[in-house]
Amino acid sequence: MAQALAEAAAAAARGEVPVGAVVVSAAGEVLAAAGNRVEATADPTAHAELLAIRAAGAARGTPRLPDCDLYVTLEPCAMCAAAIGFARLRRVYFGAYDPKGGAVEHGIRWFGQPTCHHRPEVYGGIDESRAAALLQAFFQGRR
């Protein structure tokens, strides 16, 4: 999670919403790390999770990562939760809960839907205070 938090801080420094994600293999190897790049790329799908999943898939040469875990600083949204399921990630560890936009523990609770074909193990609240502080500082600076 420390590396995901570093990616989030780097995203904030670029003017992006501070969310960072890291994909790790079962052996503990970091396959990919990314921070949000929505503004830089003018791409609403350039969330940290999607960027990290895409890079890990490319590094492995496969669209599925069943022996990998995702560390992300914010509860994934519906789009990212769907991508996590499609990638068949083994576990998801996230930092701050997101009552408004989250889709894992809040909102549609994607992994509990009958149309979801893969349900990873999910662990929330990992380094929650640090992840939440990054987000709060970023948005306070915008107000």
C-alpha positions as a printed NumPy array, in Angstrom:
array([[  0.   ,   0.   ,   0.   ],
       [  2.942,   2.329,   0.582],
       [  3.724,   2.314,  -3.132],
       [  0.066,   2.953,  -4.01 ],
       [  0.074,   5.924,  -1.619],
       [  3.237,   7.244,  -3.308],
       [  1.491,   6.951,  -6.691],
       [ -1.498,   8.834,  -5.26 ],
       [  0.739,  11.623,  -3.962],
       [  2.418,  11.883,  -7.37 ],
       [ -1.009,  12.093,  -9.02 ],
       [ -1.972,  14.952,  -6.686],
       [  1.253,  16.781,  -7.582],
       [  0.207,  16.527, -11.251],
       [ -3.219,  17.985, -10.436],
       [ -4.996,  14.641, -10.619],
       [ -7.347,  13.218,  -7.986],
       [ -4.893,  11.4  ,  -5.696],
       [ -5.578,   7.736,  -6.28 ],
       [ -2.787,   5.21 ,  -6.737],
       [ -2.817,   1.511,  -7.574],
       [ -0.284,  -1.313,  -7.65 ],
       [ -0.622,  -4.848,  -9.041],
       [  1.503,  -7.438,  -7.241],
       [  2.136, -11.06 ,  -8.215],
       [  1.748, -13.966,  -5.8  ],
       [  5.544, -13.935,  -5.449],
       [  5.413, -10.31 ,  -4.277],
       [  6.75 ,  -8.824,  -7.514],
       [  5.31 ,  -5.427,  -8.455],
       [  4.025,  -5.861, -11.995],
       [  2.617,  -2.364, -12.427],
       [  1.95 ,   0.841, -10.533],
       [ -0.032,   3.89 , -11.59 ],
       [ -1.751,   7.013, -10.409],
       [ -4.8  ,   8.672, -11.91 ],
       [ -4.155,  10.308, -15.306],
       [ -7.673,  11.413, -16.236],
       [ -6.777,  15.086, -16.709],
       [ -3.412,  14.501, -18.374],
       [ -4.858,  12.152, -20.973],
       [ -8.335,  13.715, -21.251],
       [ -9.582,  10.168, -20.717],
       [-12.321,   9.532, -18.147],
       [-11.262,   5.879, -17.955],
       [ -7.662,   6.647, -16.948],
       [ -8.229,   5.648, -13.33 ],
       [ -5.23 ,   4.316, -11.436],
       [ -6.712,   0.812, -11.19 ],
       [ -7.344,   0.52 , -14.925],
       [ -3.897,   1.824, -15.809],
       [ -2.209,  -0.602, -13.417],
       [ -4.316,  -3.564, -14.576],
       [ -3.601,  -2.769, -18.236],
       [  0.139,  -2.49 , -17.594],
       [  0.235,  -5.712, -15.558],
       [ -1.675,  -7.566, -18.267],
       [  0.718,  -6.245, -20.901],
       [  3.722,  -7.245, -18.783],
       [  2.324, -10.743, -18.426],
       [  0.954, -10.963, -21.963],
       [ -2.498, -11.949, -20.729],
       [ -5.774, -10.205, -19.908],
       [ -6.27 , -12.31 , -16.771],
       [ -4.26 , -12.018, -13.562],
       [ -5.694, -14.723, -11.262],
       [ -2.599, -14.97 ,  -9.07 ],
       [ -2.267, -11.208,  -8.565],
       [ -3.441,  -8.715,  -5.981],
       [ -4.416,  -5.073,  -6.395],
       [ -3.584,  -2.398,  -3.84 ],
       [ -5.498,   0.834,  -4.371],
       [ -5.836,   3.902,  -2.174],
       [ -9.591,   4.398,  -2.694],
       [-12.534,   2.004,  -2.859],
       [-12.944,   1.192,  -6.577],
       [-15.799,   2.692,  -8.581],
       [-18.159,   0.555, -10.68 ],
       [-15.956,   0.801, -13.785],
       [-12.849,  -0.272, -11.904],
       [-14.663,  -3.008,  -9.98 ],
       [-15.846,  -4.487, -13.28 ],
       [-12.296,  -4.38 , -14.659],
       [-11.008,  -6.09 , -11.507],
       [-13.529,  -8.87 , -12.072],
       [-12.688,  -9.203, -15.766],
       [ -8.98 ,  -9.372, -14.909],
       [ -9.775, -12.129, -12.383],
       [ -7.577, -10.519,  -9.724],
       [ -7.214, -12.687,  -6.651],
       [ -7.459, -10.005,  -3.949],
       [ -8.209,  -6.298,  -3.669],
       [ -6.834,  -4.208,  -0.822],
       [ -8.119,  -0.653,  -0.678],
       [ -7.492,   2.314,   1.58 ],
       [-10.245,   4.888,   1.984],
       [-13.906,   3.979,   1.714],
       [-15.916,   5.962,  -0.842],
       [-19.595,   6.23 ,   0.158],
       [-20.399,   8.388,  -2.908],
       [-18.532,   6.703,  -5.739],
       [-17.395,   3.352,  -4.391],
       [-18.923,   0.193,  -5.813],
       [-17.344,  -2.499,  -3.647],
       [-18.631,  -1.798,  -0.13 ],
       [-20.99 ,   0.998,  -1.207],
       [-23.327,   1.731,  -4.111],
       [-24.007,  -1.241,  -6.333],
       [-21.572,  -3.55 ,  -4.503],
       [-20.402,  -4.961,  -7.813],
       [-18.916,  -8.211,  -6.536],
       [-22.259,  -9.181,  -4.984],
       [-24.204,  -8.796,  -8.232],
       [-25.437, -11.94 , -10.007],
       [-23.899, -10.709, -13.271],
       [-20.428, -10.563, -11.703],
       [-18.527, -13.666, -12.808],
       [-15.536, -13.303, -10.498],
       [-15.425, -12.218,  -6.87 ],
       [-11.992, -11.436,  -5.473],
       [-11.263, -11.365,  -1.786],
       [-11.684,  -7.756,  -0.655],
       [-10.007,  -6.003,   2.272],
       [-10.894,  -2.365,   2.923],
       [ -9.536,   0.277,   5.246],
       [ -5.843,  -0.504,   4.669],
       [ -3.928,   2.685,   5.606],
       [ -7.306,   4.378,   5.436],
       [ -6.321,   7.522,   7.334],
       [ -3.336,   8.25 ,   5.058],
       [ -5.36 ,   7.63 ,   1.904],
       [ -8.248,   9.769,   3.145],
       [ -5.878,  12.572,   4.195],
       [ -4.439,  12.765,   0.668],
       [ -7.921,  13.089,  -0.802],
       [ -9.085,  15.63 ,   1.783],
       [ -6.005,  17.824,   1.296],
       [ -6.402,  17.706,  -2.477],
       [-10.051,  18.728,  -2.457],
       [ -9.575,  21.393,   0.247],
       [ -6.996,  22.984,  -2.026],
       [ -9.592,  23.086,  -4.817],
       [-12.27 ,  24.862,  -2.781]])
